[in-house]
Amino acid sequence: MNEILMLRGSESGRILQTALDKKMPAIMSYLSGGRWHLVRVLLTDIRADSFSIRLSPGKKFHTIDLESGQSVGISFKYGYGFGKFVFDTKIAGFERPSDDGGLIKLALPEQVELVQRRSYFRVKVPESLDVNVSMWEPGCIDGYGRVSVEHCWQGKLVDISAGGMQVAIASACRPVFRKGQAAGLRFTPLPYETPLMFNAYVKNVLPTAEDNNICFGLQMIGLEASPEGRMVLQRLCNVVEQYYQLSQSANED
């Protein structure tokens, strides 16, 4: 099982201090206006109960729709071979707002979780499985998790990692998704399991060699920003491991 390792107290503080000392770029994710946003940031200061981040140059402070007390997710890669650290926190305030970005003050996280590097390797869906994926446009799901048929497309899962996946949809279905667009996704990794549901951004759109399918490269978004999202992330890590083990077993037969 690809477990997510949890770091608490001094361990998580040490990781943040290292990220600050080495000027490691991080990604802040937050929900605003019904959609997820991703912003590149840098840590600038760590205190007893908070730390500060600076938005990347060129990102105007007044265009970031954030409020004090709002939950955000932070993720950053930690050197070669470790993986990615993720955690959620709350905005504690704003410092020196200006057109060059200003600083955002965040509460220190209670824990930081490490998603191991091997979970981010793409694995193909084992040949023994036929995994259907539902994909829909943003805002088309109701409070009961239902999506109207005219706004939902059915495809096949091609490959997956903890950070992204590839879905093939028949060209004849005329899927409307384009690069940069957000999408909702749902699939059942193995028969009789509970379906996984999350949001993603379309990273690329490519036809297959036979031109009968369109392949959508997708990046998962927002999973690090809440405990519930990180539970989905843990399951995705397990799916990567399960698919890898199934493929290895098939090759050995």
Backbone torsions as a table, in degrees:
resi	resn	phi	psi	omega
1	MET	NA	134.9	175.6
2	ASN	-83.7	88.8	-176.4
3	GLU	-80.6	147.0	171.6
4	ILE	-87.8	122.8	-177.8
5	LEU	-83.8	136.6	-178.5
6	MET	-106.9	131.4	177.5
7	LEU	-116.7	132.2	-178.0
8	ARG	-126.9	165.7	173.0
9	GLY	55.1	-126.6	-175.3
10	SER	-63.7	-29.8	179.3
11	GLU	-64.2	-46.4	-179.8
12	SER	-67.4	-37.1	176.7
13	GLY	-62.8	-37.9	179.4
14	ARG	-66.3	-39.1	178.7
15	ILE	-63.4	-44.2	179.1
16	LEU	-64.7	-39.7	179.0
17	GLN	-63.7	-40.0	177.1
18	THR	-63.7	-42.1	177.5
19	ALA	-61.0	-37.8	177.6
20	LEU	-68.3	-48.7	-177.0
21	ASP	-61.6	-38.7	-177.1
22	LYS	-93.1	4.7	178.0
23	LYS	52.4	47.7	179.9
24	MET	-74.8	126.8	176.6
25	PRO	-67.8	143.5	178.8
26	ALA	-126.5	164.4	176.3
27	ILE	-116.6	126.6	173.7
28	MET	-101.6	129.2	177.9
29	SER	-114.8	140.0	179.6
30	TYR	-153.9	154.7	-178.4
31	LEU	-100.4	127.7	179.5
32	SER	-152.5	134.3	179.5
33	GLY	62.8	27.1	178.4
34	GLY	81.0	7.4	178.3
35	ARG	-140.2	157.5	-179.8
36	TRP	-84.7	143.3	177.3
37	HIS	-124.4	145.6	177.5
38	LEU	-121.2	129.2	-178.7
39	VAL	-132.6	132.5	177.3
40	ARG	-80.1	133.3	-176.8
41	VAL	-137.9	167.9	173.3
42	LEU	-130.1	140.4	173.8
43	LEU	-72.5	138.9	-178.5
44	THR	-121.7	-20.6	-174.3
45	ASP	-165.0	144.8	176.0
46	ILE	-129.6	132.8	179.5
47	ARG	-123.9	-171.5	-175.2
48	ALA	-64.4	-36.1	-175.4
49	ASP	-128.6	8.1	-176.9
50	SER	-157.5	168.0	171.0
51	PHE	-144.5	161.4	-176.8
52	SER	-118.0	149.7	175.8
53	ILE	-128.0	154.1	176.0
54	ARG	-118.2	134.0	177.5
55	LEU	-68.6	150.4	179.1
56	SER	-59.6	148.6	179.3
57	PRO	-55.6	140.0	178.1
58	GLY	95.6	-11.9	178.6
59	LYS	-94.8	109.7	-175.6
60	LYS	-68.7	134.2	-177.7
61	PHE	-60.6	-41.7	-174.1
62	HIS	-72.9	-8.8	177.6
63	THR	-89.7	-7.3	179.7
64	ILE	-91.2	111.8	-174.6
65	ASP	-86.5	83.4	-177.5
66	LEU	-127.7	154.7	179.2
67	GLU	-133.7	151.9	175.1
68	SER	-59.8	137.3	-178.3
69	GLY	88.4	-8.1	-178.8
70	GLN	-73.6	141.5	176.9
71	SER	-80.6	139.2	176.0
72	VAL	-137.1	161.6	175.1
73	GLY	-111.1	145.5	176.9
74	ILE	-126.4	135.8	175.1
75	SER	-141.1	145.7	174.6
76	PHE	-156.3	146.7	177.1
77	LYS	-80.2	142.9	-175.4
78	TYR	-119.0	83.6	176.7
79	GLY	66.3	-179.1	-178.3
80	TYR	-86.9	129.2	173.2
81	GLY	97.7	-12.9	-180.0
82	PHE	-85.3	-60.6	-175.3
83	GLY	133.4	-142.9	-176.6
84	LYS	-130.7	132.4	175.6
85	PHE	-92.0	136.4	-178.4
86	VAL	-136.9	146.6	173.9
87	PHE	-164.6	161.5	173.3
88	ASP	-111.3	154.2	179.5
89	THR	-154.5	-178.5	179.3
90	LYS	-122.6	148.8	177.2
91	ILE	-72.5	123.3	-179.0
92	ALA	-96.8	-12.3	179.5
93	GLY	157.8	-179.0	-179.0
94	PHE	-126.2	141.4	-178.4
95	GLU	-125.9	137.3	175.5
96	ARG	46.7	54.2	177.4
97	PRO	-60.9	133.9	-179.3
98	SER	-159.7	172.4	-178.1
99	ASP	-68.8	-17.5	179.9
100	ASP	-90.0	9.2	172.9
101	GLY	122.2	-41.3	-177.5
102	GLY	67.7	-171.6	-179.1
103	LEU	-122.0	146.2	175.5
104	ILE	-116.2	129.3	-179.9
105	LYS	-94.6	127.9	-178.0
106	LEU	-121.7	146.4	175.4
107	ALA	-69.7	143.6	175.1
108	LEU	-62.8	135.4	-179.2
109	PRO	-72.2	148.6	176.1
110	GLU	-69.3	-31.6	177.1
111	GLN	-152.1	153.3	175.5
112	VAL	-119.4	135.4	-176.7
113	GLU	-112.7	139.7	-179.8
114	LEU	-105.6	117.9	172.7
115	VAL	-92.8	117.6	-172.0
116	GLN	-67.3	149.6	-171.9
117	ARG	-57.4	-36.5	-175.6
118	ARG	-65.2	-21.3	178.5
119	SER	-69.7	-18.2	-177.6
120	TYR	-94.7	2.7	171.9
121	PHE	-79.3	132.6	179.0
122	ARG	-71.3	135.3	173.7
123	VAL	-124.0	140.8	178.3
124	LYS	-76.7	151.2	175.2
125	VAL	-65.5	128.6	179.5
126	PRO	-54.8	144.8	-178.3
127	GLU	-61.4	-22.7	-179.4
128	SER	-75.9	-9.7	-176.7
129	LEU	-112.1	148.5	174.4
130	ASP	-127.5	96.0	-169.9
131	VAL	-100.4	112.4	178.3
132	ASN	-82.3	143.5	179.3
133	VAL	-127.2	130.3	171.4
134	SER	-95.9	135.3	-176.2
135	MET	-136.0	127.8	-175.6
136	TRP	-136.3	163.9	178.8
137	GLU	-76.4	153.5	179.8
138	PRO	-60.1	144.6	175.5
139	GLY	79.6	6.8	-176.6
140	CYS	-102.9	11.4	-179.8
141	ILE	-110.9	136.8	-178.2
142	ASP	-91.0	-176.8	-176.9
143	GLY	-66.8	-11.8	178.8
144	TYR	-101.5	8.9	179.4
145	GLY	77.5	18.9	-178.9
146	ARG	-100.2	145.4	178.7
147	VAL	-123.2	134.6	178.8
148	SER	-66.0	145.8	-174.5
149	VAL	-58.3	-37.7	-175.4
150	GLU	-71.0	-13.3	180.0
151	HIS	-112.0	12.8	-176.2
152	CYS	-127.6	135.3	178.6
153	TRP	-118.3	146.5	179.7
154	GLN	-107.7	131.9	179.3
155	GLY	-139.8	-170.5	179.9
156	LYS	-120.9	136.9	176.0
157	LEU	-74.0	127.8	-178.6
158	VAL	-98.7	-50.9	176.6
159	ASP	-152.8	170.1	-173.6
160	ILE	-158.1	150.1	168.6
161	SER	-141.1	-178.7	178.4
162	ALA	-69.0	-17.5	-177.1
163	GLY	-109.7	-14.7	-176.1
164	GLY	-164.3	174.0	179.7
165	MET	-157.6	164.6	176.6
166	GLN	-123.5	129.9	-178.0
167	VAL	-123.7	132.8	178.1
168	ALA	-105.4	126.6	177.6
169	ILE	-121.5	136.7	-178.4
170	ALA	-57.9	133.5	-179.7
171	SER	-58.4	-33.9	-178.4
172	ALA	-63.0	-21.0	179.2
173	CYS	-77.2	-12.4	179.2
174	ARG	53.6	58.8	177.9
175	PRO	-64.5	142.9	-171.2
176	VAL	-96.6	-1.6	-172.8
177	PHE	-70.3	142.9	-179.5
178	ARG	-132.8	164.6	-178.4
179	LYS	-57.6	133.7	179.4
180	GLY	90.4	-9.4	-178.3
181	GLN	-83.9	147.6	174.1
182	ALA	-84.8	154.0	179.1
183	ALA	-149.0	151.2	171.6
184	GLY	-97.2	145.5	-176.4
185	LEU	-136.5	147.7	175.0
186	ARG	-148.0	133.7	175.2
187	PHE	-155.8	158.1	177.1
188	THR	-107.5	109.2	-172.9
189	PRO	-58.5	-44.4	179.9
190	LEU	-133.9	151.5	-178.8
191	PRO	-52.8	139.0	175.6
192	TYR	73.1	4.5	174.9
193	GLU	-84.3	163.3	174.3
194	THR	-72.8	134.2	-179.4
195	PRO	-62.7	151.6	172.7
196	LEU	-99.9	139.0	179.2
197	MET	-137.5	133.8	-177.4
198	PHE	-163.7	178.4	179.1
199	ASN	-107.2	156.7	-179.8
200	ALA	-152.3	161.3	171.5
201	TYR	-106.7	142.5	175.2
202	VAL	-78.2	115.3	-179.6
203	LYS	-89.1	-35.6	178.0
204	ASN	-156.4	157.7	-179.9
205	VAL	-133.3	117.6	-175.3
206	LEU	-136.8	137.5	173.6
207	PRO	-75.1	152.8	174.8
208	THR	-77.5	167.7	-177.8
209	ALA	-59.3	-36.1	179.7
210	GLU	-80.1	-10.8	178.1
211	ASP	65.4	18.7	178.3
212	ASN	-101.1	-7.9	176.4
213	ASN	-131.5	157.4	170.6
214	ILE	-115.6	126.1	-178.9
215	CYS	-98.2	128.0	179.6
216	PHE	-108.2	118.6	172.8
217	GLY	-85.8	124.9	-170.6
218	LEU	-124.7	142.5	175.5
219	GLN	-113.1	122.7	177.4
220	MET	-64.6	143.1	-179.0
221	ILE	-135.8	146.7	172.2
222	GLY	82.3	-2.1	-175.0
223	LEU	-70.2	-28.7	-178.4
224	GLU	-79.2	-8.3	-169.5
225	ALA	-88.1	2.9	179.5
226	SER	-159.4	154.7	175.8
227	PRO	-58.3	-37.3	179.7
228	GLU	-65.4	-40.9	178.5
229	GLY	-63.9	-38.0	-179.5
230	ARG	-72.1	-23.8	171.7
231	MET	-66.7	-39.6	174.4
232	VAL	-63.2	-41.8	178.9
233	LEU	-61.0	-40.9	176.7
234	GLN	-60.5	-42.5	178.5
235	ARG	-65.3	-38.5	177.5
236	LEU	-62.2	-40.6	176.1
237	CYS	-59.9	-41.6	179.2
238	ASN	-66.6	-37.0	177.7
239	VAL	-62.0	-43.2	178.5
240	VAL	-57.6	-45.8	-179.6
241	GLU	-66.6	-42.3	-179.7
242	GLN	-62.8	-45.5	-179.5
243	TYR	-64.2	-39.3	178.6
244	TYR	-63.2	-46.1	-178.7
245	GLN	-65.3	-39.5	177.9
246	LEU	-63.5	-41.8	178.6
247	SER	-66.2	-40.1	178.8
248	GLN	-64.3	-42.1	-179.9
249	SER	-63.7	-39.0	179.5
250	ALA	-65.8	-36.6	-179.7
251	ASN	-70.4	-27.5	-178.9
252	GLU	-81.4	-19.6	-178.1
253	ASP	-73.7	NA	NA
